[in-house]
């Protein structure tokens, strides 16, 4: 039996090398995701929220037409909807990028 080998052809050294390579790829992907953004909109585009790949809100744009001091509640709802959509889109972007590295295998705790 080869050094680091197990019955059935399993080689712990190869597994460790693959894990280290995947870790490097994930680190590179995380750095790239910091530069990528996604957006969420509500009110037909009247409110736009932009988030990055770290699930951080980068910006919010509110069209002045939806600002009504008599109806702040509607504006609050629009902002929440846009932010939540942007964060969901960020999650989807992260999951898509992770699937490229892990082959679709879900590894809990990475994000």
ABEGO torsion letter per residue (X at the ends): XBBGBBBGGBBAAAAAAAAAAAAAAAAAAAAAAAABBBBBBBGGGABBBBBBAAGBBABBBBBAAABBAABAAAAAAAAAAAAAAAAAAAAAAAAAAAAAAAGGBBBBGAX
